[in-house]
Amino acid sequence: MEKSIARYIWTHTRAQQLWILLVVAVSMIPYFLSFDLPKQIVNGPIQGGGFDQPGATQTFMNINFDLPWIGNVALYDGMELTRMQMLFALSLVFLLLVIINGLFKFYINTFKGRLGERLLRRMRFELVDRILRFPPSQFKRMKGAEVSSMVKDEVEPLGGFTGDAFVQPALLGGQALTALFFIFMQNTWLGLIAAVMVAVQALIIPRMRRRLLVLGRERQITARELAGRVSEIVDGIGTIHAYDTSNYERADIASRLGLIFRIRYDLYQWKFLVKFINNFLAQLTPFLFYCIGGYLALQGRLDIGQLIAVISAYKDLPGPLKDLIDWDQTRQDVQVKYVQVVEQFSVDQTIDPAVQAIAIKNAGPLKHPLAAVNLSLADDSGAKLLERVSVQIHPGETVAIVGGAAGGGDMLAEAFARLVWPESGKVTLGGDDILELPESVTGRGISYVSADTYFFYGTLRDNLLYGLKHAPLKDAVYEGSRATHRKWQINEARLAGNPHHDVNSDWIDYEAANATNDSDLFAPVLSVLDTVQLSKDILDLALRTTVSPEDHPGLAEGIVEMRHALREELEEAGLSSLVMSFEPGAYNTEATVGENLLFGTATGPSFVGKAIGKNAYFRSVVGGTGLDHILFDMGYSIAENAVELFSDLPPDHPFFQQLTFMTADDIPTYQLLLQKHKGKGFDVASEDDRGAFIRLAFRYIEPRHRFGLLTEELMAKIIDVRRQFHDGMPQEMRDEIERYDPNHYNASASLMDNILFGRISHKHADGAKRIRTIVSSLLNTLGLLEQVLDIGLDFNLGAGGKRLTSVQRQKLNLARALVRRSDYYILNRPLPGLDHRLQDEIVRDVLKLVRRDGRDPAVVWVLSNTSLSSLFDRVLVFDRGMLVEEGTHAALVKNNGIFKELVSS
C-alpha cells in the first residue's frame, strides 16, 4: 500500500480532483465580486457618489472591455438608473452573488463528500481484501476486535479527508488570498497588517498543534487496545467466571480507562489553549483595523466605503485561515493514522490475488496425488511440529492418521488444507505447489474439518451450505425501481474499486451438492444430516419453534391432521393415557392451574407473564367469582408444604429440579411470607403478597407435585371461571389470546404443543422420549418431515454458533464439509466430544456416504480412536513430529511398534 495518504488519494481520484479544483477556481470570481459590491453600494447610492444633482442617473451593468488588436468590445451598454433604483439593483446583485456563492459551496461540499465516501469504501474493501490474503500465521498474532476497529473506526477520518486533501487548501487558500488581495487594493497599510497577522497565525498555531498530534496518536492506540481487551473478555467470559477473575478484569479495564482519560484530558487542555491563542490573534486584527483604519478615515486618506469593505472582507479572512490551519493539522493527523493502518496491514507473504480470483466453473476432478514432499513445519517460536515428512495420498484412498496428542499428524492435515505454511519442503497436488494453485481448485476439491468450529451469525441452513457459495451462478432478477437501484449499485462499486457481485444472487453450487436446483437440494442435505446424526437435533429445534401458517402454507392443516393421527396411534398402542389432551369443558390435570384457567396462548401484552395479574378485566372475573381467595389459600398451602419439605436441603439438591413453582432462592422469601400471614387471610394481605401466593397456585400440577390440593370442586370452579372469562372478554382483548381448539392450529404455540394439543402424563417416566419417537414416525408417514426439518434449518445459531451445544457444533461442522462433493476429505479429529460408540457409527457412515453415486474420493482422517483405523486402506503413525510407521492395519498390528501400543492402550 502507498505510504503517503496524499499520494494514495491522488492515485485513485486524480480526474475528480482536477475537476473540482477547476470549479473552485471559477468560484473565486463571484467570491471576489461579493467583496467589492458593498463598497459600491455605500459609496454610490447610499452616500450619493455620482448622484450630485437631483434626478441624476448612472449606467448599470455596462459590460465592455478592450482586446488587443480588436479594440473595445461592448457586450451590453447597460441601463440608466436613478439613485434609488441603483440602490435596489446593486442590492439585488449582492443577493444574487450570495446565492451563486452558496450554490458553489453546496456543489463543492457535496462533491467532496461523495468523493470521500467512495475512497473510504475503496480503502475499507482493500483492507478486508488484505485480511483475506493474510498468511495463516498472521491470525495467531492479531486480535479480531483491533483489526475490525481499524477497518471500521480508524479509517473513517481518512475517507473524510479525501475530499479535502486538495480541494480544501485550494478553496480556503483561494478565499484567504482573495480577501487579502482585496484589502491590499483598498489600502496598503491595512493589507500589510492583515498579512502580518495571517503570517503569525500560520507560523505559531501549526507548531503548537504538533503536541495534539502526539496525544491523538496515543489516544487512538489506547482505544484500539481497549477494544481488543473487551473482545477478549467477551470471548473468554467462561474462563473468567470459572476462575473468579472478574475483579482482575475490572481492575485492568479501569486502569486502561484511566490512561485514556489522562490522554484525553491533556488533549483537551492543549486543544483549547491553542484555540484561545488562535481566537485572540484573530480578534486582534479587527482592533487594529478600527484604530488605524479609523485614523486614516478621519484624515481623509481612506473613505468610509473602503473601511467598511475592508472590515467586511476581513470577516471572511479568519474563517478560511482557521480552517486552513485545521486542514493542515488534520492532514498530519490523518497521515499518522494512515501510516499506522498501513503498518498493521503490511504483511509479508500475503496470498497473491490471482490465487483467490473468482471462478464460475469448477476445475474438474482432482486426479493427481496429494503429497507432502520433505515437509517440515514449525511454530512461531521455531519449535519443530513436523520434520522432513514425505507421504502421498492417492485418489480414492482412505488413510487413517494416528498418534499421540503432539504426534504431528494433525499438523500434516492442516498443511494439506493450507492452514499452515511449510518452513521447508512443500505440499503438492499433481506436482504443483498447493500454495500456488487457485483456491477455486483446492477450496472446492479439498474439504477440511477439525474440532475447531466457527459459524457465522445466521441460520443453520446458511452455515450448512456455506461451503457451496463459491461464485454467483445465477443473477438475481430486479424490476422497476429495484433494477434502477441495482444499476446504481454496480456503477458506484466500480467507481470505488469494489467488485460488483450481487450478494442476493444464487451462489449455491448445486452440482457440488449432487442437486440441480434448490427444490431437490433437501434430499442430499438430509442424507448428510442423518450420517452425522444431526437430523434428530434439528427436528427437536423445529418442534420447539413457533411457526406462522402464512410462512408455511399447508403446514397448519397437516399438523392438525397429525394431532388426530397421534391420538389414534396412542390408542392403538394402548398408550392413550400418555398424553392428556386439552378439551373444552374439561380440566387437564397434567397442565398447570394457570394453563387451565387461561385455556389458550397469550399473544398480546395484556395476558403475557405477570401482566395477567395486573389486568383489570381478569382480576374482576377472578375476584367476582371468589376464585382469588381460593387460589390464595391454595398458594399458602403450597408454600407451607414446600418450605417444610425443602427448607433444610442445600440449593443444589436434585429435588429442586422437580419444584417447578419455586426455586431454592425463593424458600427464604416464602418463609417470611408464611410467618407474616400465619392465621390471617386474603383480606389483610397486600397486593404483592397476594400475587406471590397466587402465582404458586397458578404453577401447580397435581400429578407432579402431589400435595392433594386439587379437588373435583376446585377443578369445576376453574372451568366455570374459564367460561366466564372468555364469554365476557372485551372485544379489544380477544385478539390477545388464542384459545385452544382441537380442530385448529394455534399459531402462537410451538409445533410440538400443536401436535400434542395437551401435556405428557407424569405417570410415564419415559413419556417424552416415547412421544418424540412416535412424532418422528408420524411426520415421516404423513409427509411432513421434510417441511418440519426445513423449519429447523432456519434456526438462528447466534454469535459463533453458540446457541448450539459443542457436540452439535462439531456435527454441523462435519456436515458442512460432507454436504459438498470433494475429491479429498481431510478430517482432523472432527468429533472429539462424542463417545467411542457414536464415533464408530459416524466414521462408518461417513465412509459410506462419500462413496455415494459411484464417487471415489480420498479420505484422510486423523483419528481420536485408534481402533477405527481398521476401517481404512492405509494407516500413518506419527510420533514427535515424525512419520514412524506406515502400512495396513493388519500389517502394523503384527509389528511390535508404536501402532500396536496405541491399539492395545
N, C-alpha and C positions, 0 to 999 in steps of 0.2 A: 504494500500500500504506500501511497505518497506520504512523505514525511511532513510536508507543508500543507496546512489546511487551505491556504490561498491557491496553491498550485492544483490541489485536488478539485477545488471549486471551479477554477478556470478551465481545467481539462474537460469537465463534464457539462459546463454551462456557458461556453465561450460565446456561442451565437446569441443566446438570450441576454448575456451581459452587454454585448456590444449594442444590441437594440435598445435596451433600457438606458444605457449611457447616452445614446443619441436623443432619446426622449427627454432625459434630464437636461441635456444641453439646450434643447428647444425651449424647455420650461423656464430657462433663465430670462428669456426675452420678456414675457409678461410679468415676471417677478421684478425685473428692473423697472419696468414702466409703472408698476404699482408704487414704487418709492418716489418717483418724480411727480406723479399726479397730485399728491396732497399739496406740494409746493405751488403748482399751477392753480389749484383751487383757492388757496389762501391769498397768494399774490394777485391773482386775476379777479374773478368776480367778487370775492369776499372783501379784499382791501381796495378794489376798484382799479387796479393796474390795467391801463389800456382802455378804460371806460371813463375818461376825464370829462366828457361832455354828456349832457342828458341826451338819451336816445342813441348813444354811440353803440356800435356793434363791432364784433370781432369774427374772424373766419374760424369755423370749427371743422376739424377733420380735413384740412388741406394736405393731401398726400402727394408730394413731389420730391424728386431727388435728381442730382446731377450724375451723369455717367460719362466716363472718358470717351472722347471721340463722337459721342452721341449728343451730349448736351443735357439740358433739363428735360426730365420726363415727368409729366403730371398724370397721376392715376385718378385723382379726384380733386376738383377745385374747392370742395368744401361748401359750407353754407354759412350765411351771416346770421349771428345770434346776438340778442341783447344781453345785458349783464345778468339778468335773472335767468334767461334761457341758457346762457353759458354755464351758470352755476349748476342747474339741474342736468345739463348734458354731461358736464365733467363728472358729476356725482354718479350718473348712470354708467359712465365709462369705468369709474372706480369700482362700482358694484360688479360690472362685467368682468373686470380683471380679477376680482376676488373669486368669482365663480370659476373662471378659467384656471387660476392657480389651485383652487380646491380640486378641480377635476384632474389636473395634472398629478396632484398628490395622491388622489384616490387611485388613479390608474397605476402610478409607480408603486404605491404600497401594496395594492392587490397583486400586481405582477411579481413583486419581491416575495410576497407570502407564498404564492403558488410555486415560485422557483425554489424557495427554501424547503417547502414540504416535499417537492419532488426529489430534491437531493437528499433530504433526510430519509425518505423512503428508499432511495438507492443505497445509502450508507448502511441503513439497518439490514437491508437484504444482503449486502456484501458481507457484513459481519456474521449473520446467521449462516450464509453460504460458506464462510471460512470455518465456522464451528463444525459444519457437516463434513468438512475436509480435513479437520484436525486428525493427527495420528492418534491411535487408541491410548498411548501412554500419556498424552496431554490431559485427558479427562481424569487421571488419577491425581493431578496436581492442581486442579481448579475446582472452585465451588460454583455450582449452577446458579445460585442466587446472585453472586457477584457478577457473573457474566451476563445474566439477564438484566441486572441493574444497569450495566454499562450499555447494553443494547437499547433498553427502554428509556433510561433517565439521562445518562451521561452524554449521549449523542444528541439529546433534544436541543440544547443550545447551539450545537453545530449546524443543525438544519435552519434554525432561526437566523444564524449569521450569514447563511448562504446568500440571501437576497441583499444583505447589507455589505458584503465583502468588497464590492467595487462601486456599487451604486451609492451607498451611504456617504463615503468620502467625497465622491464627485458631487452629489446633491448638496450635502452640507457645506462642503468647501466652496462650491459654486455660490450658494446663498450667502455665506460669510464674505467671500471676496466681492460679490455684487454689492452687498450693503456697504462694505468698506470702501469700495471704489466710488460709490455714490457719495459717501461722506467726504472723501477727498475732493470730489467735484464741487461740493458746496463750499468747503473751507479746508485749506491745507493744514492749519493748526489742529482743528478738531479731528481731521483724518489721522494726523500723527499721534494724537492722544489715544484714539481708538486702536491704532496699530500697535502702540506700545503695550496697552493693556491686554490686547489679544496675545502678543508675544509672551508676556509674563505668565498668563494663564496656560499657554501652550507648553511652557518650559517647566513650571512648578508642579502643576497638577499631575501630569503623567509620572513624574518622578515619585511623588508621594503615593501614587496608586500601585507602585510595584509591590509594596507590602501587602496590599489587598490580594494580589495575585498569589503570593505565597500562602496566605491564610486560606484563600479559596481552594487551592490545591490540597491543603491539609484537610479541609472540611470534606472535600469530595472523597478522598481516600478513606477517612474515618467512617463516613456514611456508607461507603461500599463495604467496608469490613463489618459494619453493624448489620447490614443486610445479609451478609454471608453467615454471621453468627446466629441471627434469628432463624435463618433457614436450617442451620444445624440443630437448633433447639426443636424445631418442628419435626425434623426427620428423626431425631434421637429422643423423642419425648418418652418412649417406653423405657429406655435406659435411664433417663433422668428420674422417673418415678420409681423404677426398680431399685436404684442405689441411693435414693434420698439426696439427690444433688441439686434440687430445685433452688435452694437458697444460694448455693455456689453460683448457679447461673444468674440469679438475680443480682448478686454482687458484681459479676462480670459485666452484665448489661449496664448496671448503674455506673460502673467505672467508665465504660465506653461512652455513655451518655454525658458523664461529667467532662470528659475530654472534648467531646463535640461542643458542649456548652461553652467551655473556655475558648475554643477556637472561634465559635460564632460570636461570642461577646467581644473578643478582640477585634473581630472583623467589623462589627457594628460600630465600635468606638472609632476605629481608624476611618471607616467609611464616612461617618458623619463629621469627623474633623476635616476631611478632605472637602466634603460638601460645604461646610461652613466657610472655609477659605475661598472656595470657588465662588460662592454666593457673594462674599464680601468684595472680591475683585470685580465681580460683575456689576455690583451696585456702586462701586467707586467711580466708574466711568460716567454714569449719568450725573453724579455730583460735579465732576469736572466740567461736563458739558454745560450744566446750568450756570456754574460760576464763570468759566471762560467764555462760553457761547453768549451768555447774558451780557458780559463785559463788552464783547465785540459788537453785539447788537446795539448797546447803549452808545457806543462810539460811532455807530453808523457803518461799520465795516462788514456787518452781516445783517441781512434783513430778517424779519420775523418768520417769513415763509421758509427761508433756508434753515433757520434754527429748528423750527417745528419738523421740517423734513429730516434733518439730521437726527433729532431725538427719535422720530418715528422709525427711521432706518436702523438706529442702534437697538431699538426694541427687538428687531428681528436678528440682531447680530449675536447676542449672548446665547440664544437658544441653539442655533446651528453650531456655534463654537462649543458649547457644553456637550451637545450630542456628539460632536466630532471627537471630543476628548473621551466621552463614554465609549464611542465606537473603537477608539484605539485600545482602551482597557479591555473591552470585550474581545477584540482581535487577539490580544495577548493571552487572555484567559482561555479563549476557545482554542488557541494554538496549543496551550499546555494540556487541555483536556484531550484534544485530538491526538497529541503525541502519546499520552497515557493509554488511550484506546488502541492506537496503532501498536504500541509496545506489547500490550496484552494479547493482541490478535496476530502478531508477527511470530509465527511458529515455524520452526524448521520442519522439513519433510512433510509438508501438507500434501494431501492427495491431489493429484492432477485433475483439473475439472473434466478432462476428457474421459476419465475413469467413471465419472458419475453422470455422463451425458445420457439424456433420456432416450429410450429405445422402445418404439411401439411394438415391434415384432420380437419374439423370442429368438435366441440364437440357435435353438435346436438342442437335442440331447447331447450331454457331455459323454463322449465315448472313450475318453482317454483316462488313464490312471491319475489319481490324486496322490501326490508323492511328497514326502519330506526328504530333502537332499542335504545330508550332513548338517542337520538343523540344530542350532543352539539358541536358547532363549535365556534372558537374564532379567532380573527385576531392576528397579531404579537404583538400588544400592550396588548393583553389579554382581549379586549372588546368582549362581547358575540355577536355572529352573529346569533346563533340558540341555543335554550335552551331546553333540555330534550324533543325532538320531537320523537314520535313513530307513524309510519304510514306504511301501507302495500299497495303496488301496485301489483294487481293480473294480471296474464297473460290475455291478450285480453281486459283489461280495459282501458278506456280513462279517464284521470284525468286532470282537469284544476287547476292550482295553481294561485291564485290571491292575491293581497295585495299591500301595498304601496311600494315605492322605497326601503325602508330599512326594508320591512316586514320580509324577511328571506326565502321566497320561492325560490328565485334564488340560495341561498346558499344550500338549500336542493337538488336542481337539480345538482349543482356542486359536492355535496357529492355523489350522485348516479353515477356520471360519474368519480369518483375517482380523481377529480381535487383539492379537499380539503380533508384533513385527519381529522378525528374526534379528538376533545380534550377529549371527553369521549363518551361512547356508541359506536355503530358501525352501519355500513350498511351491511346488509346480503342479500344473494341470496340463497334461499332454506336452510337457517340456517347457511351457510358458510359465514365467514367474507369476504367481497368483496375484501379487500386488500390482502388476501391470495390466492385468485383464480388466475389462469393464465390469462394473458392479452389476450391469444388466445380464452378465453371463454368470458370475459367481453368486450374486444375490438371488438369482432365480434357480440356478442349478444346484446350489448347496443350501440346505436348511440346517440351521444350528439351534440347539436348545440346551439351556443349562438350568441349574437350580435357581439362579438369579432371575427373578421375574420383574418385569416392569410393564405396566399397562397405562395407556393414555386415558385421560378423562373422557368418558363417553360410555356407550353401551357395550354390552358383552359381544354383540354382533360386530360392532366396529372393530374391536380388538381382535376378535377371532379371524376376521377377514383382512386384517391389516397387511399380512404378508402377500396379499394378492394385488395390492394397489401400487403397481409399478409406473403406469403411464395412463393418460386419459384415452381410453379406447373408443368411447362413444361420446360425442359432444352433447352437452345439454341443449335443448331447443328453447329459444326465447321468442316471444312475440310482443308486438306493440312497444310500449314504453320500456319493457324489460329488455327487448332486443336493442333499443337505442342506448340504454344504460350499459349493456354489455359491450357495445362498440366503444363507448367512452372509457370503460374499464381497460379494454385492450390498448387503446391509444395511450392512456395515462401510464399503463405498465411499461409500454415501450419507451416512452419519454423518460421514465425513471430507471430504465435499465433492468427492469424486472421481467421474469418470464410471464407470459400471459395465459398459461394453462389454467383452465377453469376447474376449481375445486369441486364444483357442482356437476361436472361430467361424470360419466360412469368409468371409474378407474379399476374396477374389479376384473382381473384376468380369469374369466370363467373357464377357459380351456385348461388352465393350470389346476383348476379345482375339479376337473372332469365333468364340466357342465357346459351348456351352450348359452344360457341366459339366467336371469335372476329366478325365473319360475322353477327351474329344475336344479337349482343350487342346493336346495334343502336336503335332498337325499344324500349326496356325498358328505355334507356337513354333519348330518345325523349319524352316519356310519363312523365318522371320526369321533364324535362326542360319545358314542357307545363304546368305542375302542378304549378311550381313556377313562371310561366310567364317569363321565361328567353329565350325561343326559338326565340322570335322576336329580342331580343338584339343580339343574336348570329347570326341570319340571317343578321342583319344590319352590323355586323362586317365582315361577309363573303362577302357581296356585296361591301364593301369598300376595299376589298383585291385584290391585283394583283396576278393572278394565271397563272402559266405556263402550257400550254396544255400538255407538256410532263409528268408533275407530275400527271395530272388527265385526262387520256385518255378518249375520247368521250365527255368530258365536252364542249370543244370548239364548236363542231358541235351542241350540244344541246342548247348552248347559242345563236348561230346564228339562229337556228330554233325558239327559244323563241323570238328573236328580231322581226322576221316576224310575229309571233303569237301575239305579243304585238300590232303591227300596226293594225292587223285585229280586235283585241279586242277593241282598241280605236275607230276604225271606226264604228264598230257595236254599240258601246255605244254613238256614236255621240261626241266623245272626241278627234277626230283626231288632233285638234289644241293644245292638252295638251303637246305633245312632238314635237319639231321641229327637224327633222332628219338631219344628215349630208348627203348631196347629192353632188356627183361630179358635178362641173359646176354650183353650186348654192351657194348663200351666206346664212348662217344660222344666222338669226337676233337675236336669243336667245343666241348665243355664242359670245365671245369677238372677237375684231378685230384680235388679235394675233392668236387665235384658227382658225379663218377663213383663215388667211394668211398661217399659217403652215399646216393646214389641216392634222393633224396626231399627234402622240405622240412621243416626243423626247426620244430616247433610248441611245444616245451617248453623250459625253461631248461637242460636237460642238454646240448643239442646246438646252442644258438644262439651264434654268434660264437666267441669264444675259449674258451667253456665246454667245447666238444667236446674241446679239447686237454687239459683237466683231468679229463675224465670217466674214471673208473676202468675201467669196462667197455670203452669204446672203446680206451683205451690197452692194456688186456690183450689185446684181439684183435689190434691192430696190432703190439704187441710180440711176441706169441706166434707170429706168422707171419713175423717179421723184416722186415715192411714199413717199420717205423720207421727201420731202418738204411738201407734203400734210399731212402726219401724224404729222409733227412738228407743223403745223398750227392748226391741229385738237387738239393736246395736249395742245397748248397755249389757245385755246378756252375753253377746259375742265377746265383748271386751273383757267381761268377768272371766269367761272360760279361757280366753287366750292368755290373759295375764296370769291366771292360776297355773296353766299348763306350761307356759314358756318363759316366764319371767326369770327363772333361775338358770335357763340354758344359755350357753355362750352364743354370740351373734352368728357364728359360722356353723351352728348346728344344722344338720340336714332337715330337721323338722320344719325349719323356717321356709324351705323350698315349697312345702305344701300349704303354707299360710298365705294365700293369695290376697287376703283382705288387709293384711298388716305386715309390716316389716319389723325386723329386730329393733330398729331405731325408734319405732312407734310405741314400743312397750312402755317406756317411762312416761311418755305423754299420756297414754290412756290410764296408767296407774294414777296419775294426778287427777284426771277427769273422774275416775271412779270414786276417789276419795271426796272430791268436790261435790258430786251429785248423789252420794250414798243417802238413801232414804228420801230423796227428792224425786221429782218427776219432770215431765216435758215442760210444764208451765213455767217453772222457775229457771230453766236453762237459757243461756244466751243463744243468739242465732248461730254463733260459731260453734258452740258446744253441741247444739242440736245437729248441725251439719256434720260434725265429726262422728257422732254415733250413727246417724242415718246412712252415712257413706259406708260404714261397716256392714250395715244390713243390705245395702244395695249390692255388695260384692259377695254375698253369702250364697253357697251352693250346698244344699243339704247332703246329697250323696258323697260329696267330697269332704266337707268339714264335720258333719255328723254331730252337731250339737243338739239335735232334736228340736229345733226351733220353728220348723216349717210345718204347720198343721194344715189339715184339709180346709179348715175355716179360713186360715190366712191366705192360702192359695186362691180360694174362691173370691176372697176380698180383693186380692191383687188383680184378678181377671176382671172383676166388676169395675174397679177403678180404671183399669186399662181401657175398657169400653167407653166409660165416661170421658176419659182424657182424649181419645181420638174422635168421638162423636161431637164433642163441643169445641174442638180446636178452632181458633180463629182462622179465617181464610188465608191471611198473610203468613201464617206459620205452617200451613200444610205442605209447602214445598221444602220445608227444612227438616223433614223426617220422611224416610222411605219405609213404609210398613212391610212386614213380612207377608208374602203372598206365595203360596205353594205353586202357583201357576205362572209366576212372573219372575224375571231376572232382576236382582237387586244390584243396581249399578254402583252403589256406594259400598258394597261388601266385596270381599276378596273372592276369587274364583272358587277356592275351597269351601268358603262359607256358603256360596251359592250352590255348590254341588251337594254339600251335606244338608243344607237348609235345616240345621239343627246342631246339636252338640254330641260329641262322642261320649258314650257312657263311661263313668268312672269305675264301673264294675268289671271292666275288662282291662287287665294290666297292659296288654299289648294292643289295645284298641287302635291307637293312632297308626301303628305300623301296619296293621291289617287293613285299615281303611286306605292308606296310601297305595298298598298293593292292588286292592280292588279298583281304586280310582284310576290307576295307571292302565290297568287291563281294560276298563270301560272306555277310557279315552281312545285307546287304540282300536277297540271294537267299533266304536261309533264314528271313527274317522276324525276325531278332534285332536289327536295327539300332536299332529304337525302344527296345527294352529296355536295350541297352547304352548308348545315349545318355542314357537316363533315369538310369542309374547315374552317368554323367559329370556330370549336373546336380546330383548330391548331393555333388560335390566341395566341400570347405570352403575358402573363399577366404582365410581368415586375417584378420588385422587390416588393415582398409582395402583388402582385395583384393590384398595384396602377394604372395600365392602365385602370382599370375598375372604374366605379362610386361606391360610397359607397352602393347604393341600389343594384347595380349589384353584388357586392361582397357578400352582405347579401343573395341574392337569390342563388348565386352559393354555398355559404356555406351550405344552407339548402339542395340544390340539391345533394351535395356531400354525405350527410347522407342518403337521401332518395333513392339514386341510388343502395344502397345495402339493402338486406332484413335482418332486425334485429328483435329480439323478444321484445326489449324495445327501444322506441324512447324518448329521453329526450330533449325537445325543450325549451330552456331557453331564452325567448324573442328574437327569432331569426330575427325578421323583424321590428325593431323599426323605420326604415327610411321610411316605407310605410304608406300611409294614411289608415284610418279605412276600407274604401271600399275594397281596394286591400287586406288588411289583412284578411278581412272576406272571400273573394273569395279563397285566398290561403289556409287558415285554412280548409275550407270545402273541397277543392280539395285534400289536403294532407291526411285528414282523409279517403277519398275515395281511394286514391292511395295505402295507406298501407294495405288496405283490399283486394288488387288485388290477383287474383289466389287463392281465398279461405283462405288467410292467416288472422290471427287474433292477431297481435302484440299489446302490451300495448303502449299507448301514454301518456306521461306526458308533458303537455305544460304550461309553465309559461307565462301567457297572459299579454300583454300590454293593450289590450282592454277587459275589464271585461265582456262586453255584449256578447262576444263569448263563455262564459262559458256554455251557454245553449246547446252547441253542444256536451258536454262531459257527461259521465256517472256520474262522481262524481266531486265535487269541494272542494278544500282545501283552506282555508282562513288563511293567515298569517298576524300577526301584531307584530312588535317589537321583532322579532325572535321567536315567539311562534305560534303554531298551535291553532287558536282560534275558528274556525268553520270548520265543515266537513259535507258533505251531498250532495244531488242532488240539481241542480239549483232551481227547483221548491220549494223544502223544505226550502232552505236557504232564498229565497225571502220572504216567509211567515214570517220568524223570523225578528224581529226588531233588527238585529245585524249589525256588520261591513260590511258584504257582501251586505246587502240591501243599505247601504250608498254608497258603491263603485259602485253598479249598477246605482243608481239614479244620482250619480255625473258624 
